[in-house]
Every structure is written in C-alpha cells, then in structure tokens.
Amino acid sequence: MNGKRLFDLFLSIPAVILLTPLFTLIALLILVTDGRPVLFRQKRVGKGGRDFWIYKFRTMRPLAHAEEGRFDAGDSRRVTPFGSFLRRTKLDELPQLINVVKGDMSLVGPRPEIRKWVEAYPEEWAFVLRARPGITDPAALTYRNEEEILSSAPDPETAYREEILPHKLALYREYIESRTTWHDIKILVQTVLPFLHYEPRTPK
C-alpha cells in the first residue's frame, strides 16, 4: 500500500464516521422532498481504464439509462429544488468518500469521466488513467462554476468537448506530473473552504 493510499484511508474513514449524521440528514431530506432513490450511481472510467460505479446523492429526477452515462451538464430541467442546493454546496459529492474507502477513487486526483468522453481523447486519457481518479483536483477547482458556463453556451456538449475537456486534461496531466502530499492537502483545503481562491498553473 503506497503513501497516497494510506493518506486517503487516514482521512476518508474518519470523515465517513464523523459525517454519518449529515449523510443521514441529507438522505432523509431527499426522501421527504423527492422520494427514492436517495443515491445516484453512474458508471465511470477509473485507473487503468476499468469501469466502476461512482456514488452521489441524487439531485435530479430519475431517468432511464442515466447510470450508463448521459451528458446533462448545463441542463437544469430535471434538477430538484433540494438537488440544486446540494449541487451548489457540492454536498452531493459526499458519498464518493465511500468510493475512496473502497479504493475506486482517491481524495485528490483527476475527476473520472463516462466512457464517451474518454473515447473522445484516448491518447490524453491513456496518460491520465495511470492515476486513481479523485473527488477533487485542480480542474475541479478551476471549473467550480462549470454548470453555469455550460448553461450559457449555445451548444453545451460541443463547448464541453472542444473547450472545457481539453483544458481539464491538460490540468490533469500537470497535476499528475507534479503531485505531492502537500499539494494534495492544499487542494483539499481549497475544496472545503471555497473562499480560498485557487490559482491554477498554466499547463505545459
């Protein structure tokens, strides 16, 4: 077990225990306001190109085949009122701590994508997928307002494919090539305390 994995377990296991009351409260509120299911899961591509199920609190009204991978960014028509709050506060991402404990994800690492987007840039992803995907990373901090950007785009899917995703992939590579434990801690602090402004380095 390497140092990064030990770091993940050292933080994620206590976090799951301490946040159990919050998990329970959010689950109950989803049940009361919009019914079942409480969790949303979707197939994403992980380290080595292997698929895994990512977990989130459900923020949208259920739709058939969404688990296999849909592109809904920028489209808020199915987002529930409570789901909108969860998205704004990023609380919908909390169940991914379970993914970290399981070993599917790391606390910090390139955000995992659905296979459609991996296949759009196979060479770039071949490098990125050497690393375990994460809950947060420099690209996630840079694009905190990604949904707002896409919702204002004439064609959200084209904007994501041709503008945002290539920049994210450059940030992923830059992170992997220069990652340190201290850098991971800094990213985690800036994720939890969003008023700390993140200044991404220009990818090489």
N, C-alpha and C positions, 0 to 999 in steps of 0.2 A: 504494500500500500504506500503510494507516494505522499509527499508532503501536502500537496494540494488537496488530495482526497481526505487526509486527516484534518486539514483545515476546514473543509466542508462539513465533515461529520461533527467536529468540535463545536461549530456554530449552529448547524441546522437541527441537530437533535434537541438541544436545549430550547431552540426557537419554537419547534413544534410543540414541545411540552408547555412552554410559557404562553404560547398563543392559542392554546386549545380553547379557552373561554371565548376568544374573539372568533375563532373558526366556528364555534357552536352558535354564537350570536348571528353571524353572517348567514349561516345555513338556515337558521330559523326565520330570519327576515326574508330570505329568498322564498322559503316555503309559504310564508304568510302572504307575501305580495304577488308571487307568480307561480307558486306550486312547484312540482317536481319537473325535472331533476335538479338537484342542488349544484352538482358538479357538471362541468362540461369537459369532455376529453376529446383530444384530436390526435391523429397520427402525425408525428413529426419525424424528421431525419436526424439521427444522433451520430455520435462518434463512430467513425468507420463506415458511415453510410447505412447504419442499421436503424430500422424504424422503432419508435417507442411511442407510448401514449403519454401525452402531456396533460396535466390537470389544471383546471382553473375553476373559480366559482362562475356559474353560468350568469351571463349578463344579457343574453339575447333570447328571444323566443325560439323554441326548438324548431329545427328544420331538418328534413330528411337528408341523409348523406353528408351532413356538415362535419361529422367525425373524420371522414376520409380526406377532407381538405377543401375548403371553399375560400374565395377571396372576398371578404366583406368589409375590408378596411375602407373607411370613408362613407360607408352606408350605415346610417344610424336608424333606419326604419324599424329594425327588429329589436333594437336595444330597449330594455325595460327601464322604467324610471329609476329603480334601485340599481339596476345594472349600470346606468350612466354614472351614478355616484361611485360605484366600485371601480369603474374604468378610470375616472378622473383621479381617484386616490391610489390607483394601482393595487387595491386590496384584492382584486380578482386574481392576481398572480400568486397569492399566498400558498395555495395548495401545491405549487411547484416545489415547496420545501420537501414534500413527500417524494417528488422525483429526485431531489438531491440525496435524501436518505437512501433511496433505492439504488442510486448510482447511475441513473439515466442522465442526470444533469449535475452541473456544478453551481455554486452560488454565483460565480463570475465566469463568464465565457460567452462566446458568440451565440446570439439567440437562434434557436432551432427553427427551421422553416418546414413547410409542407414540401413534398417531393416535387411538385410542379415548379417551385422556384429554385430548387436545387438543380433540376434538369435544365433550367434556363441559362445557368452559368456553370457547367460541370467542371471546368478546369479550376476556376476560383474556389469552388466548394470542395474540390479534392484536397486542397491545402487546408481550408478551414475545418473540415471534418476530421482532421487529425486530433483536434481538441474536443473535449467534452463540452456540449452546449451549456449555456448558463441562464440564470434568471435575469441577470443584468450584465451590462458591459458598456464600453464607451459609446457604441452605436445606439444603445437603448437610451442613454443619457442625452445624446445629441438629438435624437428623434423622440423626445418625450411627447411632443405635440404632433406626432405622425398622423393621427386620425384627422386632426384639423387641416393639415397640409393636403391630405388626400381628398377630404370632403370638398375642398375648394378647387380641386383640379378638374378640368373638363373631362378627362378620362383617368380615373384613379388607378386602374390596373396598368395602363401604359406608363403613368407617372411613377408607379412603384417599380415596374420592370426596368425602365430606362434611366431613371434618375436616382431614386432612393436606394434601391437594392445594390447597384454598383458601388455607391458610396459606402453603404454598410459593409460590403465585402472588403473594401479597402481598409475600413476601420477594424474589421475582424482580423485581417492579416497583420495589421500594425500592432494590435493588442497581443496576438499570439507570439509575434517575434520579439516582443519586449516585456512580456508579463513577468511580474514579481509579486510576492506576497504583499508587500507594502502597497503596490499599485492596486491589487485586488481590494485591500482594506479601504483605500481611498475611494474606489468606485462604489463600494458598499455604503460608505458613509454618505456619499453624494446621492445615492439612490434613496436612502432612508430620509435624508434631510435635503429635500429638493431645492431649498433656498440657497444651497451652496452651488454656485454656478460652475458647470463643467466646461472646461476649455479643451476641446479635442485637439490633438496634434495633427498637423496635416499629413495624411498618409503619403508614404514614399511611392 
